[in-house]
Amino acid sequence: MTSFQQTLGEEDGIAEELAASQREISIAEFFEKNKHMLGFDSGARGLVTAVKEAVDNALDATEEAGILPDIYVEIQENRDYYTLIVEDNGPGITKEQIPKIFGKLLYGSRFHAREQARGQQGIGISAAVLYSQLTSGKPVRIESRTQDNGVAHYYELIIDTDTNEPEIDVEKELSPAESNLRGTHGTRIEMDLEANMRARSQLHDYVKHTAVVNPHARIELQEPAGEIKAERAEGAGLPDETEEIRPHPHGVELGTLIKMLGDTDSHTISGFLQGEFTRVGKKTADNIVDEFKDRHYGREMRWRPPGVDSDTDLNAVVVGAVSNKDATHTKLYADRVVDAIEDAGRVAYSELEAIVADVADDMESETGTVFGDTVQENVVDAVWAELTADRAGDVFVAVDDATTNKKDDATVRGLAERIANKFGGEDARDRATRDELGEYVYRAAENTEEYDDATIGETARENVVDELWAQMTTVPDDPPLVREVAGDRDTASELISAMEQVDVMAPPTSCLSPIDADLLEAGLRKEFDADFYSAATRDAEVHGGDPFIVEAGIAYGGELQDEGGVDLMRFANRVPLVYQRGACATTNVVKDIGWRNYNLDQPGGSGLPQGPAVIMVHVASTNVPFTSESKDAVASVPEIEDEIELAVREAARDLKSFLKKRRSMRKRQEKQSVIMDILPTMAEKVSEMTDRGQVDVEDSLARIMNNVLVEREREDGTVTLRVENHGSSAADVDVTDIVDAEPGDPSDGNVVEMDGEWFVKWSPSVSGGETAELTYEVPEDASSDISVKGVEDARLTVNQ
Ligand SMILES: Nc1ncnc2c1ncn2[C@@H]1O[C@H](COP(=O)(O)OP(=O)(O)OP(=O)(O)O)[C@@H](O)[C@H]1O
């Protein structure tokens, strides 16, 4: 058989034959075949995804318009298919936009905006339309009204998958009387889809969890087997309005930077940085430009002038390089040049040029003697030859400083000489980038190891590079212009590396709308009846030029079910993520935390912790990196993973102390009940044997357990409450005696009467080992009941 490879090159026209069947694929056609990528892989899931896309859009649209969202979702079961209706009270959609939004994939208002929003790609709702027409063959019905009680625009349409353009079946205006909209303005979508309700619990979770993180929204779901009505939390206002921002310099990708360089009106890099990025002012731009120059041109080595004990007379060298000038002025010129060099301590080639030129300028204006370009060049050459005469000696000092004392002198000298020899090559100005310098040191160290039988470890090499790099100076050359950088990938990548290197203030968070720890905790309290709640909101960070904030919350105990692994709720931009839990960075980070450190069970030391708990994580960003277009799972971006971990750990820290305390209280209680089992019998025996009266068991228990003991004594109408603190730390106790007759003379306490009962209340602070006595007067026949707060039950003994 002739293989394809064998015929290649022999027969003409295979490529042409293939070419005949190659054609452009429309985006709609692509997603029609790959609907799983958009979250429409099955009927059950398709319904949840369609609801999610429509509700997310409704929330975005209402919030953008400053309207408190009122969202109605209805699912009707028909014989062969389901009908989904989603209606909002948003600003509506203009007549011209309706066909594009619903009848064209990749059409939206948010793709280019650096601002937190649920929708980002301009695919969501049109993908639902595509799924609907694919499974039911019916057009989607849209009705939208932009003016209060004005006419509504009604469309029935499908997507032409060949062209990715809307195909309109029906287009008409509806008067308020004909309209199906419940509110005075907003949008109503109705679509038929082949579906089933197997994912009912995911659907309910989506609606409930959406309500937790959007307490300002009213969401109603009506479906064949039930309903959810999530009311607006009392007093909950709209989230703070977000603003669009420019990208942050940290994390921008190379392709993006090159595109930005191509699009900008700026000519200089400094102008580009200040104009196109957030948080870059003149100073930050200067710092970035310096780093950029260090990478692009390299730095110049600064050498030490010969010292006083050297044979070289620099003044004589300068004088020797100047010819045909008046002797007094030449001497003055040489003195000034040498003074400036010595003041500088170390001098690089460009610095030397600047000194020589500056002094020449001064001399000309003061004395009229001109030290022209040729003279200056001669002086620079002559002095530079002296400065670089003993590079090895100079490098020796740096190498010696940067390596341990253990290295013998000969090794250090050998290494220094080899490094020094790398300078002064083709580039007479002794320039090197940090990478080149690293290479110099590496090669010199390798040779020293080979020929001098010495060891120069990684750290020593790095220290030497650091030391020498710090001695070098940024060159005075102007950086390349924007168009030069845009046209050269390597230079653009040097710019990116410089941008990463410089500290830039965190991006403004006005483009983000986190829930905030307080509201997050309130959301958890509203939804879950637990014993413990905590929440944390981190500061903003950046990934790929986009700012983000991570928040986490934990609820534990109470009515929460212990079903093995804890319940992990994931959110991105206030949208619950329902599917692909295992593929989500959030899940993986939570699994990797050592939960035993936080007093939660974690079999095997990894995986989701066990126990009656809910952990929630919210990632808010101008661009949440999802693993796919269906937006179910956050991708593994290291910056985001780090913040997820820190947020969860922050929330878990309080849980740790709560659980620790709870565990020790439980142990105490167990101990106490064991003691209480045997103590009365022992007391009886002791009193029998010693012939003394019965021992007060409660009192003894308090002493054994280091408890706070509150006892009441009554003598002739005077009631005394003794608060004995048998523990070691102070106890702030609220003691109330509830009496059924009017009390008198309470010591430092206050009395409140309610329905014929008197509440006598004290709040003493009792140090460890001390006793407080609280007294009041009461008629003989009055009865009373003690209530104590401020001390855990397991630490308290009441004897009345
Ligand atoms: N209910 C609505 N009210 C007002 N405008 C809407 C509504 N639904 C959608 N839009 C507009 O239509 C655009 C496209 O919506 P679509 O769901 O296709 O994409 P998206 O929400 O921008 O992004 P994603 O693909 O991430 O969901 C939105 O950006 C928004 O401008």
PDBQT file of the ligand as one rigid body, heavy atoms in Angstrom, charges set to zero:
ROOT
HETATM    1  N1  LIG A 901     -30.519  41.267  30.951  1.00  0.00    +0.000 N 
HETATM    2  C1  LIG A 901     -29.710  42.136  30.342  1.00  0.00    +0.000 A 
HETATM    3  N2  LIG A 901     -29.936  43.470  30.480  1.00  0.00    +0.000 NA
HETATM    4  C2  LIG A 901     -29.101  44.368  29.884  1.00  0.00    +0.000 A 
HETATM    5  N3  LIG A 901     -28.023  44.035  29.128  1.00  0.00    +0.000 NA
HETATM    6  C3  LIG A 901     -27.741  42.737  28.955  1.00  0.00    +0.000 A 
HETATM    7  C4  LIG A 901     -28.579  41.710  29.542  1.00  0.00    +0.000 A 
HETATM    8  N4  LIG A 901     -28.071  40.521  29.190  1.00  0.00    +0.000 NA
HETATM    9  C5  LIG A 901     -26.977  40.774  28.453  1.00  0.00    +0.000 A 
HETATM   10  N5  LIG A 901     -26.765  42.099  28.294  1.00  0.00    +0.000 N 
HETATM   11  C6  LIG A 901     -25.666  42.738  27.519  1.00  0.00    +0.000 C 
HETATM   12  O1  LIG A 901     -25.261  41.786  26.564  1.00  0.00    +0.000 OA
HETATM   13  C7  LIG A 901     -23.871  41.534  26.623  1.00  0.00    +0.000 C 
HETATM   14  C8  LIG A 901     -23.573  40.103  26.230  1.00  0.00    +0.000 C 
HETATM   15  O2  LIG A 901     -24.010  39.192  27.224  1.00  0.00    +0.000 OA
HETATM   16  P1  LIG A 901     -23.345  37.763  27.296  1.00  0.00    +0.000 P 
HETATM   17  O3  LIG A 901     -24.010  36.963  28.356  1.00  0.00    +0.000 OA
HETATM   18  O4  LIG A 901     -23.364  37.156  25.926  1.00  0.00    +0.000 OA
HETATM   19  O5  LIG A 901     -21.832  38.056  27.641  1.00  0.00    +0.000 OA
HETATM   20  P2  LIG A 901     -21.174  38.694  28.955  1.00  0.00    +0.000 P 
HETATM   21  O6  LIG A 901     -22.148  38.637  30.088  1.00  0.00    +0.000 OA
HETATM   22  O7  LIG A 901     -20.635  40.028  28.594  1.00  0.00    +0.000 OA
HETATM   23  O8  LIG A 901     -19.946  37.703  29.167  1.00  0.00    +0.000 OA
HETATM   24  P3  LIG A 901     -19.925  36.105  29.484  1.00  0.00    +0.000 P 
HETATM   25  O9  LIG A 901     -19.698  35.422  28.189  1.00  0.00    +0.000 OA
HETATM   26  O10 LIG A 901     -18.740  35.986  30.390  1.00  0.00    +0.000 OA
HETATM   27  O11 LIG A 901     -21.241  35.770  30.131  1.00  0.00    +0.000 OA
HETATM   28  C9  LIG A 901     -23.455  41.907  28.021  1.00  0.00    +0.000 C 
HETATM   29  O12 LIG A 901     -22.093  42.288  28.058  1.00  0.00    +0.000 OA
HETATM   30  C10 LIG A 901     -24.412  43.071  28.328  1.00  0.00    +0.000 C 
HETATM   31  O13 LIG A 901     -23.875  44.283  27.819  1.00  0.00    +0.000 OA
ENDROOT
TORSDOF 0
